[in-house]
Amino acid sequence: MSAVPRPARLRSLYRSFLRELPSRRLVASPLQKRIRAAFESDERTGVDKAEQYLQYVKAQRMYATLLERYNPGMNMEEEERVKLTARRVGMELPVEYEMEKH
């Protein structure tokens, strides 16, 4: 790449960052404003750091996606997780007996 970043490359990098952020309608978040301000300065080292950080953010998103996919019980309560584990091996947990109060 040349010493001075091309405007098209900067726009592409900026849009990539925005795609990684949670979607928001019409109102720019403080994070979006800060990213935009960083892109308005034309420092080559800043662009290199931004590209590295973008790769890091994408990797973190993918890591979270894979973690949720391969550990589906991660956000469940202990009782529900035990019940699903028993079903996975073909068993059902016994119904717990509750004494009636008279």
Secondary structure, 3 states (H helix, E strand, C coil): CCCCCCHHHHHHHHHHHHHHCCCCCCCCCHHHHHHHHHHHCCCHHHHHHHHHHHHHHHHHHHHHHHHHHHCCCCCCCHHHHHHHHHHHCCCCCCCCCCCCCC
